[in-house]
Every structure is written in C-alpha cells, then in structure tokens.
C-alpha cells in the first residue's frame, strides 16, 4: 500500500462521496472509483460501502482511515514547519459566517486580527446557509442553529436572542403585537431563505408555541432589514445584536419580550472539521475568536457572551 492510495481513502471518506472527492483531487469520478477498487483489491477487504449518494467506511476502512488521517496530518505539519521556518504567521484561512453577525459583531474583530497577523490571507464569506465544511475554501464556519452536526467540532459562542421590534413612530401609530399569534397580522420584516416558509418557534413559561407568519419583507441581509424597520415599513423579527444600539438610543422599541424566539436556532457555534489538519493560522484565528467571546462574557456577566440582552424600551401602544 502506497501513501497516495492511503491519501485517496482519506479524501474519499472526508468528502463523504466520490464526486466531491474527485473534485478536490482534480480527478474524474471514474478515476477515483478505479483507484479505490484497486486499493481494496490490494488489501483484500472492502473498505467503503457505497450508496447512490454517500460512501461510508467499513470497520476495517475506518481503522485504515484513522491511520491515514494521522499520516496526512503529520505530512502537512512537516510541510508547514518547513515553509514557515523563521517567518511570521502566514497561510490562508477561509471563514464563513452569517451576514448580519459578521457585519455587526465580527467585522471589527477581523480587522484587528489582520493588524496583528498581516501575513495571513483571510478569506471571509458572508453567507447564511449552513456550509458544507468539506468545501476546500472553508476552514471555520460560524452558524446559528439549535444543535450542531455530530460530525463537526462545535465550540459554543453563546445564545442568540431574536426580538420583535419596530420604529418608535410605527409603534405609536400602529401599536405592537401583544401575543405571538399577532405576528400573523402585522407587516413582518424578517430574515429567511427565499422560497422557504418562515417558521417561528417561541418559548414562554416552559411552554413551546409556533407561528407561521407571512412576512412582507424577507431577506438574508440583516442590515437591509434593520434599515427597513427603522424606516417604519413594519415590525421586525431579528437577532438582538443587529438592533441593540438602535434600541438603546430609543429609535426602536421591542415587544413580546417575555418570549424566547427562534427562527434558525437559539445558539451560535464555531464549527470545524474534526480530522482536517489545522494550520497555525487556522488555530490562531479560532483562539482569537474564542478570546473575543470570553471578553464578551466579562462585559455582560448576566447575559449571552457576545449577544447581550436588549435593554427595556418604553412600552408603546398595544397592538389591536
């Protein structure tokens, strides 16, 4: 068994299917399948179970994969040591994060990171969909979800609190919702994926409720939605970190504060692949982000680490 065959097995199982592995290896799918078959023939046992969409390791395949992953990681570490000997931190880090959270919370952090480590190429992708970390361009993903995938390493970054809010002018003229069901009767402005039904879960006094509102304005761009709410176009439903400053200044007021709302999830996580080799640059960015979260804990000891709870705004006229 040669190293290239072992590397092929590692790439196939990391990718989860032959097509993705072929793309990463810059080979045809047929060629990948042929070399896998040759490897299985040389060891005399089946290493991979194939289905129409995925591949999974057999017991022997998993053991061989673990050895192969360790070897590949050691080779990558040795290559990095040679390439960076006597130099400052260099290399590329691909970071994927939600649009609103990235622009409002993390943009300043990343600018500071770049000042500290100018030799690192930082590629930042603003996207709300859960990225497949098998993609070669993503090393770290920040995502809002209820439970992280069991196949990934998930570092918790704190709770996400969604709030119902509106401009002061809108609240005085139209009133604000008093019950969760009222969200179905207001011009709702919310984050969401185009073409997908908006589903809002809510928790109060240990009870779970759910509503399927019909928004009047839907987008993945939180800053655009925030501006629309500020202009009085309707009632906003968005994470508190997007509107915190405007609430503190009295430009926006909140409603349904006794509910804990969830649109995409209730927790923020930092995600990465468990077996992929992490360069010094990737590890440094992970540690940097976690340190920033820790600073948030110190700043807001009674609330979420990086998404502090909203302050109480004046109570507008009730929704009717």
N, C-alpha and C positions, 0 to 999 in steps of 0.2 A: 504494500500500500504506500503510495507516494503522497507528499504533502498537498499537491494540487487536488488530488481526489478527496482528501480529508477536508480541504477548504471548500470544495464544491458541496459536500454534505452539509457543512455548517451554513453556507449561504442558502441552501435549499430550505433547511429547517427554520432558519431565522426569517426567511421570506414567507414561509407558510404555503407557497405554491410554486410550481415550476416556472410559470410565466414571469412572476416578479423576480425570481432568482435569475432567470435568463436576462432580464432587463438590466439588473445590477451587474451581472458578469459580462454584459455585452456579448452574449451568445444567443443562438437561436434556441427556442424551447426544445426542439428535437435534439439538438446537440447536448443540452443539459440532461435530457432524459436518457440519451445514449450513454453518457459518462456515468450517470448514476447506476444504470443497469450493469455497466462494466465493473463498477466498484462492488456492487452486491454479488456479482459473479466471482470476483476475486476473493471475497471473504466467505463466500458460501452460504450466506443467510440473507434474508430480506431485511433491509434497513429502514425502509419507508413504506407506509401504507398510503396508497393513492386513492383519492376520490375525485369527483368531477371538478371540485373547487379547491380542495386543500390537500396537503400532504401532512402526515403525522408520523413520528418515529415509532418504530417497534422498540421493544425493551433493549435489544442489542444496539439498535440505531441510536437510541437516547444515550446509552453509555459511550458509544463511539463519538457522538456529537459533543459530549461534555469534555472528552479528551481533546477533540479537535478545537473546540472553542478556547480552551486553555492555551493550546499551542498557538493559535492565531493571535490571541491577545498578547502573548509573550513576544511574538514577532513584531506586532505593531508597537509594543512598548519599546523594544530594542531600536526599531526604526526611528521612533520619536526621539529617543535619547541621543542618537547619532545626529539627527537633523537639527536638534535644538541645543547641542553642546555649546556652552559659553554664550548663548544668546538669551534675550528676554523672551517671555512667553509669546509664541506665535501659533499659527494654525487657524483653522476655520471652525466656527460654531454656528450651527443652524438652530434658531429659536423660533418656535411657533406659539402664538398667543392670541387671545381674543382681542378684537379690535378696540372695544371700549376700555378694557382693563389695561391693555398695552399702551394706549394713548394717554389715559388719565393717570395711571399709577406707575407703570414701569418705564415710561419714556425717560424720565429723569434719572432713574437708576441706571439705565443702559448707557446714557451719555456719560455718567460718572464712571461706569465700568470701562468705557472706551478711553477715557482720560487716563485711567490707571494702567490699562493694558493696550497701548496703541498698536502693538504688533499683531493683535488678534483680529482676524477677519470675522466680524459679527454680521450674520445674515438673519434679518428679522422679518418674519412672515406674520402679518396681521390677518388672522382667519378664525372664524368661529366654529367651523366644523371640526369634529374630532379627527385629528390627523393620524394616518397610519404611520407609526414610527419606524416601520420597515423602510419607508422612504429614505433614501440616502441623504437628502438635504435637511432632515430634521433630527437633531440630536436631543433636544429638550422641547417638551410641549407643556404649556400652561393651559389648563382646561377647567371649566366649571362642570361638575357632574355630581350625582348623588353617591355613586360607588365607582371607584376606578377599576379598569380591567384587571383581572387577576394575573394576566401575562406581563404586566408592566410594573416597574418600581414606581410607587406613588408616594411623594412627600407632601403632606398636607400643608397648605398655605393659609388656611383659615376659612371661616364661614362666610358665605355670600348671602346678603340680605337684600331681597327685592322690595321695593317700595312703590306705593301708589302716590302720585304727586301731580300737581298742576300749578300753573302760574297763579299768583295772587289775584290777578284780575279775573281769570276764569273761575276761580273758586268763589269769589264774591258774587259773580253774575250767575253762575250755573249751579254752584254747590258741588260737593264731592260725594263719592259713594260712602254709604254707611254700612252696607252689607256686601259680602263677597259677590252675591248674585247681581249687585248693581253694576258690576263691571261689564255685564252684557248689554247695558242700556246707555253707556256713555261712548263718545268718540275716543276709543282707546288707541294710544300710541305705544307700541311695544316692540322689543326685539323679537326676532323669529326668523325662520327659514322660509323663503318664498316658496309657495306651493304646499306647505305643510300646515296642518291645523294647529292653532295655538291652544295649548292646554296649560292651565294654571292650577297648581296644587296649593292648598293653604292649610295651615295647622293652627288651631287655637284651642286652648284648654285641653290638650291631649286628643282632640278630635281632628280628623282629616276631612277636608272638603275639596271639591274640584269644580271648576267652571271652565266652559269653552267659549270665551268671548270672541266677538268678531271685530278685530281692530280696523280702524280707519286708516292707520298708517303703520306699515311694517317694514323693518329694515334690520340688517346686521350691523349697521353703523350707529353706535350709541351716541356719538357726538351730534350727528344729524337729528336723531330722535330727541335729544336733550334740547336742542335749539327749537324744535317744533313745539315741544311742551312749553318752553319759555315764551314762545310767541302766542300762546293761548289757543293752539289748534285742538287741544283735547286733554285727556287725562293720561299721564304717563305711567308705564309699568316697567321699571328698570332697576338695575343694581344700585345700591346706595352710593357706591364710590363714584358713580357718574354725576350725581346731583348734589352731593354733600355740601359743597361750597355755596351753591345757589340757595339751598335750604337755610344754611347758617345766615346768609345775607338777607333772607326774607323774600327773595324773588320767587321761590317755590314753596308750597305748603304740602303736607302729606296727609294721607287718610289711611284707614284700615291698619293703623299702627299696632293693633293688638293681634294681627295675623302674622304668621311666618310664611311668606310666599315663596314659591319655587316655580321657575319657568324651565330652566335647563338642568337645574340641580341646586344643591344647597352648600356645596363645598368647592373650594379652589384647590387644585392639585398641581404639583410639578411632576411630570411623567418622563420616564426614560426607559430604554430597553435594559433588561437585567443582565444580559450576556454580552452586549456590544462593548467593545473596548472604548473607554472614555479617555480621551487625550487630556493632558494637563489643562488645556484651555477650557474644555468642557467641564471638568471638575471644578475649576476655578470659578466659572460662571454659576454653577449650581450652588457652591458655597456662598458666593456673593449674594445671590437672590435669597437664600435661606437666612443670611445675616440681616438683610434688609427686613425680612419678615420678623425676625427677632427684635429689631429696633421698633417695629410697629407694636409688638407686644408691650414693650416698655412704655410707649407713648399712650397706649389705650389699654390699661390693665383690666378694665371691666368689660371689654368688648372684643370683637374679632381683631386679629393682629394687624391686618393691612386694609381692612374694610370696616372702619369704626361705625358704630351705630349712629343713626341720624339723630340730630337734636330735635327736641319737641318744638314744632312751629305753632303759631297761633291757630286756633280752631276756626275754620271757615263755616259758612252756612251749610247745613246738611244737604245731601243730595235728595232730590224728590222726583 
